[in-house]
Each structure stands twice: as C-alpha cells, then as structure tokens.
Amino acid sequence: MSDQRMVHSTEGSSLADILERVLDKGIIIAGDISISLVGVELLNIKVRLLIASVDKAIEMGINWWESDPKLSTKAHLLEEENRLLRERLDRLEARLEVAA
C-alpha cells in the first residue's frame, strides 16, 4: 500500500506569512453589479476593494484617509482653514461690491 498524503498549498506558511505577503504586494478585488429590466438600468453598483499596507497604498498614490476629516486631525484643520478662507473671501467680495 502506498503512502498518499494530501499536500496543502499553505504548508510551511503561517497565516501571518500569507498576510504579510498580501499586504506587501497588495490585492485588488473589483466587481460590478447591474440590474436591468426591459433594457432599463435600475441599479448599478460598483465594488472596489484594495487590501494593502499603508506604505504600499501610498506608493501606489492612494492616500484618501489623509484628507478625510473623520480619519485625520490634519484634514479637520484643513477643513477649518478652508472655511475661514471662504468667509474671508466673502467679506472681500462684499467690500468690492460696495466700492463699485
């Protein structure tokens, strides 16, 4: 009788090793769901998922979390600065209208 063993593709690799490889290289999952009835599109959902380390994402030019006010205090400060500049601009434009 021969010795038949099942060899797994993850043999010799721990979950941490696999996760490290995925985060280092990155993985993208993309898909579209479209529901139509009699040629009329009723629903269109685009799903995009990127799994990568922060360093890899930045290397790819993805850094949206840096400008999201809910995720970054720096973004909150930029949002406040933007609000103040808009108010200042409104005051200056009002002065120009009065002077004209």
Buried (B, 14 or more C-beta within 10 A) or exposed (E): EEEEEEEEEEEEEEEEEEEEEBBEEBEEEEEEEEEEEEEEEEEEEEEEEEBBBEEBBEEEEBEEEEEEEEEBEEBEEBBEEEEEEEEEEEEEEEEEEEEE
